[in-house]
Amino acid sequence: MRRGQRRRWLVDYPRAVPLGIFLLVAAITALSVFSIESGERARASAELNRKSISMTSAIERRAYSNSSFLRAGAALFGSQGEVTPEMFRQFVSELRLDADYRGAEGIGWAPAIGSSEAANFEAKLNEGRIGFTRISPSLVETPRQQLVPILYLQPDTLRNRRALGYDMYSEPTRREAMDEAQRTIRPTASGRITLVQEGEGEDYGFLIFMPVIDGFGASRNLKGFIYSPFNASQFLASAAELVSGDEEGVRLYDIDGGERRLLAQMGNWTEDGETIQREVDLANRDMLLVVQSANDETLSPLSMITLLFGLAVASLLMVVARLLTQQAQEDSRSLDWFAEQNSIRNSLTRELNHRVKNTLANVLSIVSLTRRRADSLDEFATGIDNRIRALSATHDLLTQSEWGTTPIASVVGVELAPYANDQDHTVVIEGPAVELAPNDALSLGLAIHELATNAAKYGALSTSGGKVEITWSLVNEQLASIVWVESNGPEVTLPKKRGFGTDLIEKIVAHELRHPVELEFLPEGVRCKLLVPVREPSEFELRSSSQSNREI
């Protein structure tokens, strides 16, 4: 694109160009932010997927580690005739629960007994203890034949002691898990429950059961269950510790008959965040892990920097473009002004040449006529001097008006100034405000000068009490009538020969004014009528006042 065309746009669209540049840069910035955010969302989705996989793996590893311990315990206890307190404590101490068994409440032993063995079980349960703990729920209130009450639970804490004596087989969710574990001979997790250890608490949890079988083949029988109770929230938190990164919102659901039942939740969870779901095989039970992105809806730092930088650049470019458009407009106005001044200068030169030629032509005519009418050199010099001074006086008026219009009253007044304040004569100058063009004012000035000179020599201005009236009126919008009337002077007789003033008025002035001059030598005084054009300023002015006052 050419430079001139670019500058033309800056001049023609001073507001649209800066706004267009701002919108263009803002659009590019918005597109960049959109691309960055799309990339950030893709990265966040990939990171969320990675973390969900890692979280699922961590949960399954925790469950697998627990299942391994329970399998080892089941093998040990199945080979012994009786599980004694010393044997159980020794087994649990070897597992180092504090280091390798995080997330679990501990490990317990619950023998499978019949109702007839309840008294013997309670005796073992209370050996060496202060107070007496019974099987719960009570057999009196809820009679049943099969019982799996908790005999041991390590570590031996006040919290875990709440669970001793509880018959887990009396509760449907636990019973279902134990039956499934006995059927498959593998560690099996229960559905959502509230641990007995919670007391009045409402935290959900689950248990993993491993059956202990005595004997082989058809002669084998159920000896009991080694199990681990889990607080679901603590178990989920322990699995999350294995996954690096920000803390996302995580939920663990138990799947029961196709229905999702919330087990635990951690992190900041919102209802409209991006989530990924993964099925979890937790000890032979299907569960569902839902991981939610930790990212909020605000722009990423890179997007914010890009947005702020883009808006700053767009604003700066808009300001620069606005300054350029203003400069281009000023340059355009300057060029127009210079072109106008050049045109005015050319017009002034042409007009000056024209007026100088006219003035020289008038001077030459005056010289020629004066020479022919003069009888001596002194008379010639005096005539030339007076008439040049008349031209000069009128020129001074035109210069004061910057060669604009000149009032008739000013032209008449300057020529009759020597006589207007004379006590011996009366000079009346009356008429409406009428402005004349420069050339017309010059011609009128010459005519008034000749009339005044003639009156001073031979007419009303030559004697005391003489009177001269110069009145004018508008014939129409384009023509003014000026009448010179002398009175109270010497009686006037028709001159025997034509004088210079008569020739100048009837030839030069009439020619310049483009209207005939009526000059009468009446006995009571000279009477002269001139018709002067009243032209519009646009016909002769080189420039209007508004143009002459313009500034860059």
C-alpha positions, 0 to 999 in steps of 0.5 A: 500500500502506498504511503500516500494512501495510508496517510489518506486513511489517517486523514479520512478516518481519524477515529476509525483507524485507531479504534480498528487498530485497538480492536485488531490487537485486542482480537489477536490478544483474545485469540492468544488467550483462548489458545493458551486457555485451550492448552491449559485445559488440555494440560489440566485434563491430562494431569487430571487423568494422570492423577486419577490413574495414580489415585486409583493405583494408590487405593488398590495398592493400599487394599492389596497390601492389607489383603496380603497381611490378612492372607498371611494371618489367615495362613498362620491362624489356620495352621494353629489349633487356637489363636491365643492373645500372645500369638495374635499380638506377636503377629500384629507386632511383626507387621509394623502397622504404624509404618506399613499399614496406614489408613487402617484402624488395625487388625482384628480376629473374630472367631466363628461360633455358635450361640452355645459357645457364647458364654465361653467366648465372653470368658476369654474376652474378659480374661485379665480385664477390669469390668465385663464385656458382653457380646452385642447385640445381646442374644437375649434381645436378638436370638441367632445361631451363628456369631462372629464376635470380635475377640482381639483388635490391635493396636489396643486403643480405647477407640478399638476397645469399643468394638470388642464383643461386637457380633459382626455377623448380626449386621447385614452388610458385614454378613454379606461380605463375610459370606462372600469371603468364605465362598471365594476364600479371598479378602473381601471388602464390605459395603459402606458401614459406620465402624463400631469404633466411631461410637456416636460419630457418623464417619463412614468406613468399611472392613476387609475380611479374610476367612480362616479355614481349618482343615482341607477338602470336605472336612474343612470348616470356618474357624473365623475371620481375620479382618481390618477396619478402615475409616474411609476418609483416613484411608482415602487421605493415606492413598492421596499421600502417594500422589504428588501435586495439588489437592484435587477434590476426590470422592470415593463411592461404594457401588451397591446394586448399581447405586452409588453411595458416598464413602469419603470425600477430600479436597475442595469439591464443587458441583460444576468442576471437571471430573474423571471417574475410575472404577476401583477393585478394592478387595473383591468389591467394586467401588468408584473413584471420582477426581475433580480438577483443582483448577478454578474458572479464573484465567491462568497466570500466563493468560492474565499476563498475555491479556494485560500485555495485549490490552496495554499494547492495543491501548498504546497503539491506539494512542499512537495511531490517534496521534498520527491521525491528528498529525496527518490531519494537521499536515493536511490542513497545513498543505491546504493552507499553503496551497491556498496561500500560494493561490492567494499570492498568485492572485495578489500578484496578478491583481497587483499587476492589473492595478499597477497598470491601471494606476500607471495608465491613469497617471499617463492620462493625467500627465498627457492631459495636464501637459496639453492644458498647461501654459507653463512648466510651473502650471504643469508641475502643480497640476501633476502634483495635485492630481498625484496627491489625490490618487495617493490620498485615495490609495491610503484609504484603500491600503487602510481597508486592505484593498477591500471595500471603501465607503463613499463618505470616506472617499469624498471626505478625504478629497474635501478635507481642506475645505470641510473645516473652512469657516468661509464655506459650507460643505455638506456630505450626506448619503447612506453607507455604501461601499465601493470597490477599490478601482471605483473608489480611485476613479471617484476620488479623481473625479471629486478632486477635479470638481473640488479643484475647479470649485476652489479656482472658479466656483463656490469654494473660491468665494466666501459663503459658497456652498458645496453639497455632495449627496448620494443614494442607491439607484438599485442594489448594483448602482449608486448615484452621486450628485455634486451641486455648487451654490452661492458662488460666482456666476458660472459661464460655459467655458470656451475650451474644455479644461483638463478636469472636464476631460478627466471626468468625462473620459477617464472617470466615465470609462473606469466607472463604465457609466456616463458622467453628467457635467453641467455648468449652470449659472448658479453653480456646477452640477455633476452626477456620477453613477458608480457601480456597487459590486459584491465583494466576491467580484473583486476581493482576493480573499474573504475575511475568514480566509485572511484570518485563518491560522495553521 
